[in-house]
Amino acid sequence: MGAEARLKALGIELPTPPRSMGTYATAAQSGNLLFLSGHGPVKDGRVVHHGKVGRDLTIEQGQEAARLTGLNLLATARDALGTLDRVRRVVKVLGMVQCADDFTEHPRVINGFSDLMVEVFGDAGRHARSAVGMGSLPFGIAVEVEMVLEVSGPVRRTRSARSRASTVRARSPRRRPPRRRG
């Protein structure tokens, strides 16, 4: 069973892929690897889980944040690839947990993400991983995850990439040709 069929069987609907929040791409391909930028627990453009795990949030809430982050990453991957059935395997994951200074359960929190990848991709969802604690993360998000996928075929130009490119062009000042000195 492919990833798209698994999502359907599990009753999982992916959110709209989140937009880049800066001057970077949400996905970039090199050879047969798709690199996905750090994503967080955002739903409908709003941070859902913010604060420090172990102080403001429980481990279970951190796991929910990691799972939601995983759904966002899958949405970005589908947007880049056209279908998640082109994913051969999840290769590497970096999970970052904003946490209290004495918190040591980072792997348990990021399991919320890793468990989702195994649900969706089966054994191909098992990955190498780092789970680390951070003093802060952008916008106060509780979890940020970046991921590397092995894929088949090239990345397609996504709707969000086209709209970002047109937005950037619209904001760029006109360049004047250099003056000739003579």
Backbone as CSV, one residue per row, in Angstrom:
resi,resn,N_x,N_y,N_z,CA_x,CA_y,CA_z,C_x,C_y,C_z
1,MET,0.856,-1.180,0.000,0.000,0.000,0.000,0.897,1.236,0.000
2,GLY,0.594,2.189,-0.868,1.363,3.422,-0.957,1.000,4.402,0.148
3,ALA,1.792,5.449,0.256,1.585,6.457,1.303,0.234,7.148,1.170
4,GLU,-0.165,7.463,-0.049,-1.449,8.158,-0.242,-2.609,7.267,0.200
5,ALA,-2.543,5.973,-0.117,-3.597,5.035,0.306,-3.589,4.876,1.821
6,ARG,-2.405,4.855,2.424,-2.320,4.751,3.899,-2.963,5.966,4.558
7,LEU,-2.661,7.160,4.031,-3.282,8.367,4.590,-4.801,8.253,4.562
8,LYS,-5.318,7.803,3.425,-6.765,7.674,3.276,-7.321,6.631,4.246
9,ALA,-6.637,5.480,4.347,-7.090,4.414,5.245,-7.063,4.860,6.707
10,LEU,-6.094,5.705,7.063,-5.976,6.207,8.431,-6.912,7.386,8.706
11,GLY,-7.559,7.898,7.645,-8.443,9.052,7.804,-7.697,10.348,8.058
12,ILE,-6.462,10.419,7.553,-5.639,11.614,7.757,-5.758,12.531,6.546
13,GLU,-6.160,13.759,6.779,-6.178,14.785,5.730,-5.049,15.757,6.018
14,LEU,-4.229,15.993,5.002,-3.102,16.909,5.194,-3.573,18.353,5.090
15,PRO,-2.956,19.231,5.870,-3.308,20.656,5.801,-2.752,21.301,4.532
16,THR,-3.114,22.537,4.301,-2.499,23.319,3.241,-1.025,23.490,3.591
17,PRO,-0.125,23.291,2.623,1.300,23.428,2.950,1.611,24.829,3.479
18,PRO,2.353,24.902,4.571,2.701,26.226,5.095,3.638,26.969,4.144
19,ARG,3.532,28.275,4.153,4.399,29.116,3.315,5.705,29.393,4.034
20,SER,6.692,29.698,3.245,7.980,30.116,3.779,7.788,31.400,4.580
21,MET,8.470,31.509,5.703,8.373,32.707,6.538,9.607,33.577,6.403
22,GLY,10.366,33.358,5.344,11.583,34.131,5.140,12.132,33.903,3.752
23,THR,13.390,34.223,3.588,14.052,34.101,2.297,14.686,32.720,2.184
24,TYR,13.845,31.721,2.035,14.297,30.341,1.877,13.184,29.544,1.215
25,ALA,13.533,28.388,0.680,12.555,27.478,0.089,12.107,26.484,1.148
26,THR,10.864,26.081,1.105,10.381,25.074,2.047,10.853,23.684,1.658
27,ALA,11.223,23.497,0.379,11.735,22.210,-0.096,12.754,22.465,-1.196
28,ALA,13.820,21.660,-1.191,14.844,21.755,-2.239,15.358,20.351,-2.521
29,GLN,15.492,20.038,-3.812,15.953,18.715,-4.202,17.379,18.767,-4.706
30,SER,18.163,17.753,-4.325,19.502,17.542,-4.854,19.602,16.056,-5.167
31,GLY,19.727,15.729,-6.438,19.733,14.325,-6.833,18.415,13.682,-6.459
32,ASN,18.488,12.557,-5.753,17.249,11.884,-5.352,16.873,12.172,-3.893
33,LEU,17.424,13.266,-3.347,17.085,13.665,-1.982,16.263,14.944,-1.985
34,LEU,15.214,14.960,-1.187,14.385,16.147,-1.006,14.611,16.639,0.419
35,PHE,15.139,17.853,0.540,15.408,18.473,1.836,14.234,19.381,2.177
36,LEU,13.642,19.171,3.336,12.516,19.984,3.776,12.972,20.868,4.929
37,SER,12.727,22.164,4.792,13.103,23.139,5.820,12.347,22.872,7.110
38,GLY,12.834,23.466,8.180,12.175,23.316,9.467,10.733,23.796,9.417
39,HIS,9.844,22.994,9.966,8.421,23.298,10.075,8.043,23.230,11.549
40,GLY,6.931,23.859,11.869,6.448,23.844,13.241,4.984,23.470,13.320
41,PRO,4.416,23.481,14.541,3.028,23.111,14.766,2.078,24.268,14.458
42,VAL,1.868,24.475,13.167,1.030,25.581,12.699,-0.206,25.002,12.023
43,LYS,-1.356,25.578,12.324,-2.610,25.156,11.695,-3.393,26.406,11.321
44,ASP,-3.804,26.466,10.075,-4.541,27.629,9.564,-3.782,28.932,9.804
45,GLY,-2.461,28.874,9.656,-1.627,30.061,9.785,-1.339,30.503,11.211
46,ARG,-1.736,29.700,12.186,-1.541,30.075,13.592,-0.749,28.987,14.323
47,VAL,0.110,29.417,15.228,0.850,28.478,16.060,-0.133,27.812,17.018
48,VAL,-0.146,26.481,17.028,-1.071,25.749,17.889,-0.438,25.437,19.241
49,HIS,0.797,24.992,19.248,1.486,24.658,20.494,2.694,25.568,20.639
50,HIS,2.660,26.455,21.612,3.820,27.315,21.844,4.181,27.269,23.322
51,GLY,5.434,27.533,23.571,5.933,27.477,24.942,6.963,26.377,25.093
52,LYS,7.412,26.198,26.310,8.470,25.232,26.615,7.870,23.931,27.147
53,VAL,8.272,22.824,26.504,7.865,21.514,26.988,8.583,21.275,28.315
54,GLY,7.850,20.760,29.300,8.417,20.555,30.629,8.171,21.726,31.557
55,ARG,7.676,22.827,31.008,7.310,23.976,31.838,5.886,24.407,31.488
56,ASP,5.652,24.774,30.215,4.336,25.251,29.780,3.490,24.131,29.181
57,LEU,4.148,23.099,28.665,3.463,21.998,27.981,3.922,20.664,28.549
58,THR,3.025,19.682,28.535,3.377,18.328,28.954,4.091,17.607,27.808
59,ILE,4.667,16.464,28.101,5.290,15.642,27.056,4.241,15.267,26.010
60,GLU,3.032,14.920,26.439,1.967,14.538,25.510,1.596,15.701,24.585
61,GLN,1.543,16.917,25.114,1.272,18.081,24.264,2.427,18.314,23.299
62,GLY,3.652,18.076,23.746,4.803,18.158,22.855,4.716,17.135,21.738
63,GLN,4.267,15.924,22.056,4.087,14.890,21.036,3.018,15.299,20.020
64,GLU,1.942,15.915,20.491,0.896,16.420,19.587,1.483,17.494,18.667
65,ALA,2.326,18.358,19.220,2.974,19.397,18.411,3.874,18.758,17.360
66,ALA,4.597,17.715,17.740,5.482,17.031,16.797,4.679,16.351,15.694
67,ARG,3.555,15.754,16.039,2.701,15.098,15.030,2.142,16.132,14.045
68,LEU,1.628,17.246,14.565,1.116,18.303,13.692,2.225,18.835,12.782
69,THR,3.418,18.973,13.323,4.563,19.401,12.524,4.816,18.392,11.407
70,GLY,4.690,17.111,11.721,4.836,16.065,10.712,3.807,16.176,9.604
71,LEU,2.564,16.466,9.963,1.516,16.648,8.946,1.866,17.812,8.025
72,ASN,2.400,18.894,8.583,2.807,20.042,7.770,3.951,19.680,6.833
73,LEU,4.917,18.909,7.324,6.029,18.480,6.474,5.535,17.568,5.353
74,LEU,4.612,16.665,5.656,4.052,15.800,4.616,3.304,16.629,3.569
75,ALA,2.595,17.652,4.006,1.879,18.523,3.059,2.863,19.236,2.139
76,THR,3.975,19.703,2.685,4.994,20.364,1.865,5.629,19.371,0.896
77,ALA,5.903,18.158,1.369,6.479,17.135,0.488,5.515,16.796,-0.644
78,ARG,4.234,16.635,-0.337,3.246,16.336,-1.384,3.169,17.488,-2.384
79,ASP,3.218,18.719,-1.887,3.174,19.891,-2.762,4.377,19.900,-3.709
80,ALA,5.539,19.519,-3.207,6.758,19.512,-4.018,6.785,18.347,-5.008
81,LEU,6.258,17.201,-4.594,6.376,15.984,-5.401,5.138,15.658,-6.230
82,GLY,3.997,16.215,-5.852,2.752,15.879,-6.535,2.023,14.748,-5.834
83,THR,2.759,13.811,-5.253,2.195,12.684,-4.520,3.245,12.150,-3.543
84,LEU,2.789,11.697,-2.396,3.710,11.103,-1.424,4.133,9.694,-1.830
85,ASP,3.488,9.150,-2.851,3.891,7.831,-3.341,5.269,7.862,-3.999
86,ARG,5.810,9.032,-4.261,7.164,9.144,-4.818,8.245,9.098,-3.741
87,VAL,7.842,9.077,-2.477,8.810,8.984,-1.381,9.257,7.531,-1.257
88,ARG,10.560,7.313,-1.397,11.111,5.963,-1.226,11.356,5.658,0.240
89,ARG,11.848,6.667,0.977,12.075,6.484,2.411,12.343,7.825,3.080
90,VAL,12.078,7.873,4.370,12.479,9.000,5.200,13.903,8.686,5.633
91,VAL,14.845,9.567,5.282,16.256,9.292,5.520,16.712,9.835,6.866
92,LYS,16.509,11.136,7.111,17.075,11.805,8.290,16.118,12.855,8.797
93,VAL,16.042,12.957,10.115,15.169,13.927,10.767,15.963,14.638,11.860
94,LEU,15.778,15.943,11.950,16.289,16.719,13.075,15.076,17.301,13.789
95,GLY,14.860,16.865,15.024,13.740,17.354,15.823,14.251,18.245,16.935
96,MET,13.726,19.452,16.992,14.131,20.432,18.003,12.951,20.718,18.918
97,VAL,13.195,20.658,20.211,12.146,20.854,21.208,12.517,22.068,22.043
98,GLN,11.644,23.067,22.066,11.848,24.199,22.983,11.441,23.692,24.367
99,CYS,12.371,23.732,25.301,12.087,23.075,26.570,12.739,23.792,27.747
100,ALA,12.287,23.398,28.928,12.876,23.887,30.168,14.320,23.398,30.249
101,ASP,15.156,24.140,30.980,16.582,23.815,31.077,16.856,22.400,31.571
102,ASP,16.036,21.888,32.467,16.292,20.569,33.038,15.520,19.445,32.340
103,PHE,14.888,19.726,31.203,14.110,18.724,30.469,15.051,17.799,29.700
104,THR,14.793,16.485,29.763,15.682,15.519,29.107,14.932,14.502,28.250
105,GLU,13.651,14.703,28.024,12.835,13.726,27.296,12.592,14.105,25.830
106,HIS,13.556,14.755,25.218,13.408,15.193,23.818,13.019,14.047,22.888
107,PRO,13.655,12.870,23.001,13.275,11.771,22.102,11.805,11.376,22.226
108,ARG,11.265,11.379,23.433,9.843,11.034,23.607,8.945,12.026,22.898
109,VAL,9.301,13.295,22.939,8.501,14.322,22.262,8.534,14.098,20.748
110,ILE,9.715,13.920,20.193,9.856,13.778,18.739,9.292,12.445,18.244
111,ASN,9.070,11.486,19.143,8.383,10.254,18.747,6.998,10.550,18.170
112,GLY,6.373,11.658,18.574,5.092,12.044,17.978,5.209,12.227,16.475
113,PHE,6.348,12.744,16.033,6.639,12.893,14.602,7.012,11.547,13.985
114,SER,7.962,10.851,14.612,8.481,9.599,14.053,7.394,8.539,13.920
115,ASP,6.512,8.449,14.903,5.418,7.475,14.830,4.525,7.747,13.620
116,LEU,4.274,9.027,13.334,3.464,9.388,12.164,4.144,8.931,10.873
117,MET,5.453,9.119,10.762,6.163,8.716,9.548,6.058,7.208,9.320
118,VAL,6.127,6.421,10.396,5.992,4.963,10.270,4.553,4.601,9.904
119,GLU,3.563,5.303,10.461,2.163,5.066,10.088,1.953,5.282,8.595
120,VAL,2.533,6.345,8.064,2.294,6.729,6.671,3.147,5.930,5.686
121,PHE,4.421,5.681,6.018,5.345,5.052,5.065,5.725,3.620,5.438
122,GLY,5.229,3.100,6.533,5.630,1.754,6.956,7.105,1.755,7.318
123,ASP,7.811,0.655,7.018,9.237,0.562,7.349,10.060,1.649,6.672
124,ALA,9.614,2.142,5.532,10.329,3.228,4.841,10.251,4.533,5.630
125,GLY,9.393,4.592,6.637,9.283,5.776,7.486,10.257,5.782,8.656
126,ARG,10.928,4.641,8.902,11.935,4.582,9.974,13.174,5.329,9.493
127,HIS,13.714,6.183,10.339,14.744,7.117,9.886,15.836,7.303,10.929
128,ALA,16.954,7.812,10.471,17.986,8.298,11.391,17.457,9.610,11.966
129,ARG,17.797,9.890,13.233,17.180,11.061,13.860,18.056,11.636,14.954
130,SER,17.976,12.942,15.082,18.507,13.648,16.238,17.337,14.365,16.886
131,ALA,17.265,14.317,18.208,16.233,15.033,18.963,16.967,15.863,20.014
132,VAL,16.865,17.176,19.896,17.644,18.064,20.752,16.748,19.111,21.410
133,GLY,17.236,19.646,22.528,16.531,20.697,23.238,17.057,22.061,22.852
134,MET,16.172,23.038,22.820,16.507,24.417,22.459,15.955,25.368,23.518
135,GLY,16.679,26.460,23.721,16.218,27.490,24.645,15.064,28.289,24.080
136,SER,15.030,28.423,22.752,13.919,29.113,22.097,13.829,28.634,20.658
137,LEU,12.658,28.797,20.079,12.417,28.484,18.669,11.601,29.632,18.073
138,PRO,11.611,29.784,16.748,10.897,30.901,16.127,9.421,30.962,16.538
139,PHE,8.946,32.158,16.789,7.546,32.436,17.122,7.087,31.694,18.374
140,GLY,8.024,31.213,19.181,7.684,30.515,20.402,7.157,29.106,20.202
141,ILE,7.316,28.536,18.987,6.797,27.186,18.737,7.480,26.184,19.658
142,ALA,6.735,25.148,20.043,7.253,24.146,20.966,8.190,23.167,20.283
143,VAL,7.966,22.913,18.985,8.727,21.908,18.243,9.011,22.423,16.841
144,GLU,10.205,22.135,16.350,10.538,22.376,14.944,11.232,21.117,14.432
145,VAL,10.845,20.688,13.226,11.424,19.486,12.638,11.803,19.778,11.201
146,GLU,12.997,19.313,10.814,13.391,19.310,9.406,13.634,17.867,9.005
147,MET,13.503,17.590,7.694,13.516,16.202,7.243,14.171,16.082,5.877
148,VAL,14.817,14.939,5.647,15.390,14.597,4.339,14.704,13.319,3.866
149,LEU,14.198,13.364,2.630,13.521,12.212,2.023,14.295,11.731,0.807
150,GLU,14.308,10.431,0.581,14.768,9.884,-0.697,13.536,9.765,-1.572
151,VAL,13.614,10.311,-2.790,12.448,10.357,-3.675,12.801,9.836,-5.058
152,SER,11.766,9.537,-5.829,11.962,9.160,-7.226,11.511,10.317,-8.108
153,GLY,12.316,10.660,-9.103,11.978,11.717,-10.048,12.200,13.110,-9.505
154,PRO,12.086,14.115,-10.397,12.351,15.511,-10.008,11.177,16.137,-9.261
155,VAL,11.495,17.178,-8.496,10.483,17.976,-7.813,9.763,18.821,-8.855
156,ARG,8.471,18.935,-8.714,7.711,19.797,-9.628,7.706,21.207,-9.071
157,ARG,7.495,22.177,-9.928,7.387,23.562,-9.468,6.017,23.730,-8.837
158,THR,5.989,24.077,-7.565,4.739,24.102,-6.811,4.010,25.432,-6.968
159,ARG,2.741,25.391,-6.659,1.943,26.626,-6.676,2.541,27.649,-5.722
160,SER,2.899,27.195,-4.525,3.424,28.146,-3.542,4.762,28.720,-4.005
161,ALA,5.581,27.920,-4.695,6.865,28.429,-5.199,6.625,29.470,-6.284
162,ARG,5.644,29.212,-7.157,5.342,30.194,-8.213,4.829,31.490,-7.613
163,SER,3.937,31.389,-6.616,3.387,32.621,-6.038,4.466,33.395,-5.285
164,ARG,5.393,32.677,-4.599,6.489,33.373,-3.924,7.363,34.076,-4.942
165,ALA,7.650,33.409,-6.065,8.515,34.008,-7.080,7.866,35.265,-7.645
166,SER,6.558,35.216,-7.916,5.911,36.403,-8.466,5.855,37.519,-7.429
167,THR,5.680,37.175,-6.147,5.675,38.183,-5.096,7.038,38.847,-4.990
168,VAL,8.077,38.045,-5.032,9.429,38.601,-4.942,9.694,39.511,-6.131
169,ARG,9.316,39.078,-7.343,9.532,39.921,-8.523,8.770,41.231,-8.409
170,ALA,7.546,41.167,-7.902,6.739,42.381,-7.799,7.346,43.381,-6.825
171,ARG,8.058,42.905,-5.824,8.634,43.791,-4.817,10.046,44.249,-5.165
172,SER,10.680,43.587,-6.113,12.063,43.923,-6.437,12.128,45.243,-7.193
173,PRO,13.035,46.132,-6.795,13.160,47.399,-7.517,13.759,47.151,-8.901
174,ARG,13.428,48.034,-9.820,14.000,47.916,-11.169,15.486,48.192,-11.114
175,ARG,16.189,47.398,-11.835,17.637,47.616,-11.907,17.938,48.483,-13.110
176,ARG,18.783,49.434,-12.896,19.199,50.310,-13.993,20.484,49.764,-14.570
177,PRO,20.645,49.904,-15.864,21.908,49.456,-16.444,23.056,50.318,-15.914
178,PRO,24.247,49.733,-15.807,25.379,50.520,-15.290,25.722,51.663,-16.239
179,ARG,26.175,52.760,-15.661,26.567,53.906,-16.468,27.892,53.608,-17.152
180,ARG,27.993,54.073,-18.345,29.262,53.918,-19.064,30.147,55.085,-18.721
181,ARG,31.340,54.765,-18.444,32.319,55.826,-18.177,33.156,55.982,-19.421
182,GLY,33.400,57.141,-19.726,34.162,57.169,-20.923,34.870,58.321,-21.254
